[in-house]
C-alpha cells in the first residue's frame, strides 16, 4: 500500500511538473507575441508620423499654390549644388514666393505694425517687424543713417505707383507701350509684388535717396549687405539674376525670410527663386 501511495504521489508530481512546464512555455510564447506586437505598433506609429511630416512640411502659399520648396529634402540633396538645409526648420510664411507667376490672392490680408523710428507711416508684417527694427537700430548704432523708402503697400497703392511711373516715362518721350514695358521691369504689378506681401522693405542711405545701382556704393548699403542675414533678411533682387527674377538689380530691396534661410541664400549667392527651386 505504501508503494502504491508513493507511486501515486510521484505520478501527481510528474503531472504537476509537466503542467507547470507547459504553462511556462505558453507564458513565454505569449510574452514573445506581445513584445512583437508592441514593436509592430511602434513601427507603424513611426511610419504614420513620417507620412504626416511629409504631407505637412511643404505648406502652400497664400494663393493655394506651392511655395516652391515642397519635396526638397532637409539635407539639401535635390537641386544640384544648392544647399537648402534650412527649409525644413523655416516656417512656410517666411518663404512665401511672390512674383509674376506666384501672385497673391485678391483677398490676401496681413497684420502689419509700424516700423520703429519711421516718421513716414511705413508698416511691416507684424511677425517680422521686430527683426527689421533691430537691424535698423544696430545700423544706427554703427553710425549709419538708414532710411525706409517703402515697405508694405496695399494693392491700391501699387496700382497708383505704377500709373505714376508710366506717366513719368511718357512725359519723357516714351510711347505708352514703351513706358508700360519699362515700368514692368521696375515695379511689379499688384498682387505680384513682395511689398503687397508685407515682408519686403526698400532701404536707402538718407544722404543718397535715389533708387539706382549707385545705392550699392553707400556705406549704409554695404553694411546692410554684410549684416542683413543676422536679422533674417536677404537682398531680394541681386545683380546677375535679372533673367530669373524678372526684375532689375535693386540693391535697396531687402526681403525677410528668417535667419536660417537668409544665411544659406546669401552665402550661396542665390535669389529666392533659385533657393526654392522655382527658377
C-alpha positions in Angstrom: 0.0 0.0 0.0 2.9 2.4 0.9 4.5 1.6 -2.5 1.2 2.4 -4.3 0.8 5.6 -2.4 4.3 6.6 -3.2 3.8 5.8 -6.8 0.6 7.9 -6.8 2.5 10.8 -5.3 5.3 10.5 -7.8 2.7 10.4 -10.6 1.0 13.5 -9.4 4.4 15.3 -9.1 5.3 14.4 -12.6 1.9 15.5 -13.9 2.2 18.7 -11.9 5.7 19.3 -13.2 4.6 18.7 -16.8 1.6 21.0 -16.4 4.0 23.7 -15.0 6.4 23.4 -17.9 3.5 23.7 -20.3 2.2 26.8 -18.6 5.7 28.4 -18.6 6.1 27.6 -22.3 2.7 29.2 -23.0 3.7 32.2 -21.0 6.9 32.6 -22.9 5.1 32.3 -26.2 2.5 34.9 -25.1 5.3 37.2 -23.9 7.1 37.0 -27.2 3.9 37.6 -29.1 3.1 40.8 -27.1 6.7 42.0 -27.5 6.5 41.5 -31.2 3.0 43.2 -31.3 4.4 46.2 -29.3 7.4 46.5 -31.7 5.0 46.4 -34.7 2.8 49.1 -33.2 5.8 51.4 -32.6 7.0 50.8 -36.2 3.6 51.6 -37.6 3.3 54.8 -35.5 6.7 55.9 -36.8 5.6 55.4 -40.4 2.5 57.4 -39.7 4.5 60.3 -38.2 6.9 60.3 -41.2 4.0 60.4 -43.6 2.2 63.2 -41.8 5.5 65.2 -41.7 6.0 64.8 -45.5 2.5 65.9 -46.1 2.6 69.0 -43.8 6.3 70.0 -44.3 5.6 71.7 -47.7 2.9 74.2 -46.8 1.2 76.0 -49.6 1.5 79.7 -50.4 -1.4 82.1 -49.7 -2.8 81.6 -53.2 -3.0 77.8 -52.7 -0.1 77.1 -54.9 3.3 75.7 -53.9 5.7 78.0 -52.2 8.4 76.3 -54.1 10.1 74.1 -51.5 7.8 71.0 -51.4 9.6 67.8 -51.7 13.1 69.2 -51.1 15.0 67.2 -48.6 16.2 68.7 -45.4 19.7 67.6 -46.3 19.6 69.7 -49.5 20.2 66.7 -51.6 18.0 67.9 -54.5 18.6 70.8 -56.9 22.3 70.2 -57.7 24.8 72.1 -55.5 22.1 74.3 -53.9 22.0 73.7 -50.2 18.6 74.0 -48.6 19.1 72.6 -45.2 17.2 75.5 -43.5 14.0 74.9 -45.4 12.7 72.1 -43.1 13.1 74.3 -40.0 11.8 77.5 -41.5 8.1 78.5 -41.1 6.4 78.5 -44.5 5.1 82.0 -44.4 8.7 83.3 -44.3 9.5 81.7 -47.6 6.3 82.6 -49.5 7.3 83.2 -53.1 5.6 86.2 -54.7 6.4 87.2 -58.3 4.7 87.4 -61.7 3.9 83.7 -61.7 3.2 83.3 -58.0 0.6 86.0 -57.3 -1.2 86.8 -54.0 -4.9 86.1 -53.9 -7.2 89.1 -54.3 -8.4 88.8 -50.7 -5.0 88.5 -49.2 -4.6 90.3 -45.9 -1.7 90.6 -43.5 -1.4 92.1 -40.0 1.2 94.9 -40.1 2.9 97.0 -37.4 4.6 100.4 -37.5 8.3 100.4 -38.1 10.2 101.9 -35.1 11.6 105.4 -35.7 9.9 105.8 -39.1 8.0 109.0 -39.5 6.5 108.3 -42.9 4.0 105.8 -41.6 5.5 102.7 -43.2 4.4 99.3 -41.8 5.8 95.8 -42.0 4.5 92.3 -41.3 3.9 92.2 -37.5 5.5 88.8 -37.2 8.8 90.1 -38.6 8.8 93.8 -37.7 11.0 93.3 -34.6 13.7 91.8 -36.8 13.6 94.9 -39.0 13.6 97.2 -36.1 16.7 95.5 -34.6 18.5 95.8 -37.9 17.8 99.5 -38.3 18.7 100.1 -34.6 22.0 98.3 -35.0 22.8 100.2 -38.2 22.2 103.5 -36.4 24.4 102.4 -33.5 27.2 101.7 -36.1 27.0 105.4 -37.1 24.9 104.9 -40.2 21.6 106.6 -41.3 19.4 104.0 -43.0 16.1 105.4 -44.3 13.0 103.3 -45.0 11.9 104.3 -48.5 9.0 101.8 -48.9 7.6 98.8 -47.0 4.1 97.3 -47.0 1.9 98.5 -49.9 -1.8 98.0 -50.4 -2.9 96.8 -53.9 -4.4 100.3 -54.5 -1.1 102.0 -53.6 0.7 99.6 -56.0 -1.7 100.5 -58.8 -1.2 104.2 -58.3 2.6 103.8 -58.1 2.6 102.0 -61.5 0.4 104.6 -63.1 2.6 107.4 -61.9 5.7 105.8 -63.2 4.2 105.1 -66.6 3.1 108.8 -66.8 6.6 109.8 -65.9 8.2 107.9 -68.8 5.5 109.1 -71.2 6.3 112.6 -70.2 10.0 111.9 -71.0 9.1 110.9 -74.6 8.4 107.1 -74.4 5.2 105.7 -76.0 2.5 104.3 -73.7 3.6 100.7 -74.6 7.3 101.5 -74.1 6.5 103.3 -70.8 4.5 100.3 -69.5 7.1 97.8 -70.6 9.9 99.7 -68.8 7.8 100.2 -65.7 7.1 96.5 -65.6 10.8 95.8 -65.1 11.0 98.2 -62.2 7.6 97.9 -60.4 5.7 94.6 -60.3 2.0 94.6 -61.0 -0.4 94.5 -58.0 -0.6 91.1 -56.3 2.8 90.0 -57.7 4.9 92.4 -55.6 6.5 91.5 -52.3 5.6 94.8 -51.0 1.9 93.6 -51.1 3.1 90.6 -49.0 4.4 92.8 -46.2 7.8 91.2 -46.0 9.8 93.5 -48.3 11.4 96.8 -47.4 13.3 99.4 -49.5 16.2 100.8 -47.5 18.4 103.7 -48.7 21.1 106.0 -47.2 19.5 109.2 -46.1 22.4 111.0 -47.8 21.6 109.3 -51.1 17.9 108.5 -51.7 18.0 107.7 -55.4 16.9 104.2 -56.3 19.6 103.2 -58.7 22.7 101.0 -58.8 24.8 103.6 -57.1 22.9 102.9 -53.9 25.2 99.9 -53.5 28.2 102.2 -53.0 26.8 103.8 -49.9 28.2 102.8 -46.5 24.6 102.1 -45.4 24.0 99.6 -48.2 27.4 97.9 -47.7 26.6 97.4 -44.0 23.2 96.0 -44.8 24.7 93.5 -47.3 27.2 92.4 -44.7 24.8 92.1 -41.8 21.3 91.5 -43.1 21.3 87.7 -42.7 21.8 88.2 -38.9 18.3 89.6 -38.9 16.7 87.2 -41.4 16.9 89.4 -44.5 18.3 88.9 -48.0 19.0 91.1 -51.0 16.0 90.1 -53.0 17.0 91.2 -56.5 20.8 90.8 -56.8 22.8 91.8 -59.8 23.1 89.0 -62.4 19.7 87.4 -61.5 17.5 89.6 -63.7 16.6 86.8 -66.1 15.3 84.7 -63.2 13.6 87.3 -61.1 12.3 89.4 -64.0 13.3 92.5 -62.0 16.2 94.9 -62.4 19.1 94.9 -59.9 17.8 96.6 -56.8 20.5 97.0 -54.1 17.9 98.7 -51.9 15.2 96.0 -51.8 15.5 93.6 -48.8 13.2 90.7 -48.1 12.6 88.9 -44.8 12.9 85.1 -45.0 14.2 84.1 -41.5 17.8 83.9 -40.3 18.5 80.3 -41.2 17.3 80.6 -44.8 18.8 84.0 -45.2 22.3 82.7 -44.4 22.1 79.9 -47.0 20.7 82.2 -49.7 23.2 84.9 -49.3 26.2 82.6 -48.7 25.4 80.7 -51.9 24.8 83.9 -53.9 21.2 82.9 -54.8 18.0 84.7 -55.5 14.8 83.4 -53.7 13.6 81.6 -56.9 16.8 79.6 -57.1 16.7 78.7 -53.4 13.1 77.5 -53.7 13.7 75.6 -57.0 11.4 77.9 -58.9 13.9 79.3 -61.4 
